[in-house]
Amino acid sequence: MELVSYRYWRRRAALFWPTSVIGKLAFYFAGVWLALVGIRVAAWAATGTDRLAGLATLIGIARFGTLLFITILVLRWVRHRFLWKLRNRLIVTYFFIGVIPAVLLITIALLAGTLFLNQYATSQARYMLDAELRAIAAVNENIARELVADPKTELKSLQELHALSSRYEGLQVAAWHDGVPVGKTDIAFPTWSTNDAQMIAQENQHLSLRAITHLQHDGKQWVVVSSVPLAKSVLDKSQIGEITLFIPKRTNGKVQVHIGGESRPGDADYDISPYVTGGSLPGARGWWDREGQPTSFIPYRSWSDGQELPGGVRIRTRPAALITELFSSKGEFAAAAMAVLMIIAIFFAVIELIAIYIGVRLTRSITGSVYRLYQATQHINRGDLQHRIEVRSNDQLAALQKSFNSMSESLQQLIAEQKVKQRLENELAIAQEVQETLFPRIDLSMQSLELFGICKPARTVSGDYYDFLPGPYGSEQLTIAVGDISGKGISAALLMATVHSAVRAYQYGQMPAIEPVGTVAMAGVAHVKAETARGVMAPSEIQSPADVLELLNRHLYHSTQPEKYATMFLAVWDGATRSLTYSNAGHLPPIVISPDGTVRRLEEGGMVIGLFDEMVYEERSVVLAPNDIFVAFSDGVTEPENEFGEFGEQRLIELISEHRRQPLGRISETVTAAVQDWIGANEQPDDITLVLARAR
């Protein structure tokens, strides 16, 4: 039971065992990773300290390898499972070709626009403060010139100062003549300043907009400083949004300067904190008009020593307000530019939508066509040859579907034709079996004559004919029939069967009663026994060859088509007189080859049978001496051609003469082999029929 359980769980575990190299590497790395982590945790639990901290590097390497190979396996699984379908492949392709570049371009445009608007917002804030400083500097220079022109003038009595007090809330002016203050002031003398300047100054943890002007008069140095507190009223002039200034505060400890995620350490350690906020956040003009808080560093100047301090500025604004401010100076051109940009954006969006629609339609057409082709192949694979694909377009894939339908139809027709052909072949095989029964089944040998015949069809059935008809019982008589039917194939074979039956009917004249098998014995006539076994008995006498041909001609003329005819050689052998009485109805003249090489052609007779009515045939008798060889053949023996010409009758005579002492069967094999060699690799052009007889 344990063995069965072990084998069972072993088979179950084998299902999860990785087979690929990547899978095995992932398994091994995971095993090493878990083992190292387990060893480290066990050592920590045993000692209470992390004494195996050195394993951290190996654990990291094992973890990285495990995650790497698992990622590769996941990607392979996605590729094999998800990307097997063409539709998914096209979707991924379009995603990488169309969507990702578009997303990247949009992202880059948004980032660039965001950076630009952020930079523009901070630059506008700086520009506003710089504009105030330039205005204060101009006022300060006018005040300095008035003082130099009339040193006895008190600051409070200056008309310029009175005019600007209402514009700049908290405006203060201080002047020094060779370092001596003119009047009472709370502003410290800038000992570090030697040139004209305007700045955001920090004094006693307060910020102010200050301008310094240096003038020389009568060898004396005048220094005039105008200061406006950097209050909310100054920042309220902003048209872009809410502005917050951050003031640096010196600390004793080491503190990093942080402003909106940016960091900028100064020469000393400072803590940045909000100082003043002015302006207001613009209202949103749409869902896209989201709030932004661009932040930047802005330099301050320490009034005590002139050192630059890392201050900061933050603006709460919206893109619409920045764009409006950006194009506000352009007037009508700005509105036109905005309209053009909107039209271009809408146009590009419409093009993108059209492209997506076209891509989806093309993808569906391609994948739909491939899917229908796949389904069609499944139908064909199941033997459903009547399945056709519904063609819904007019493109190359549609042409492929039409070609598939044509192939299916052709395949269906081919199978139907194959079935018809197979049925015809079966019928031809039956016809061949039937025809083989019409030829003499065995060789026939008599005391006075040795016989052998062969017919080798060019096709399944033959249109050639030969037959041996024995004479009366106990006699040495035999009828030899050799013929050639016009045409080839089934029609010739059917006419050959008709001729076979007619020859036997007309030659025997009448059929005597059938006697039991084995009651007839004829010395040396084995063929008669075969005929007796089939229930056919030999006649009491044999008809004349010429008479039989006349009857046969009349029969074929009236019972077949006008174009059908046959050649026929009919001869009767009489062993008592050693004579061969024959009549030749248009057949190739048989030959008689004597031992001394003499050749006689048996040509006496008449026209082919079945072509004309009321034909009269002549007959003639020849005597065969011992060892004379009678040769009857069809045109399939003498007329085959190759590059040297026809096989020819003369070559046939030479072959038989050369091998005349051999058995007739061997001579027949020699002749047919020679004819086949003459034909070579070409198809046999006609039926080969050869009948040999040798007188004894």
Secondary structure, DSSP 8 states (H G I E B T S, - for coil): -HHHHHHHHHHHHHTTS--SHHHHHHHHHHHHHHHHHHHHHHHHHHHSS-TTTTHHHHHHHHHHHHHHHHHHHHHHHIIIIITTSHHHHHHHHHIIIIIHHHHHHHHHHHHHHHHHHHHHHHHHHHHHHHHHHHHHHHHHHHHHHHHHH-TT--GGG-HHHHHHHTTSTT-EEEEEETTEESS--SS---TT--S-EEEEEEETTEEEEEEEEEEEETTEEEEEEEEEE--HHHHTT-SSSEEEEEEEEE-SS----EETTEE---SS-EEEEEEEEES-----SSTT---B--EEEEEEEETTT--EEEEEEEEEB-HHHHHHHHHHTTTHHHHHHHHHHHHHHHHHHHHHHHHHHHHHHHHHHHHHHHHHHHHHHHHHHTT-TT--------SHHHHHHHHHHHHHHHHHHHHHHHHHHHHHHHHHHHHHHHHHHHS-SS--B-SSEEEEEEEE-SSSS-SEEEEEEE-STTS-EEEEEEEEESS-HHHHHHHHHHHHHHHHHHHH-S------TTS---TT-HHHHHHHHTT----SS---HHHHHHHHHHHHHHHS-TT--EEEEEEEEETTTTEEEEEEEBS---EEE-TTS-EEE---EES-BTSSSS-----EEEE--TT-EEEEE-HHHH--EETTEE--HHHHHHHHHHTTTS-HHHHHHHHHHHHHHHHTTS---S-EEEEEEEE-
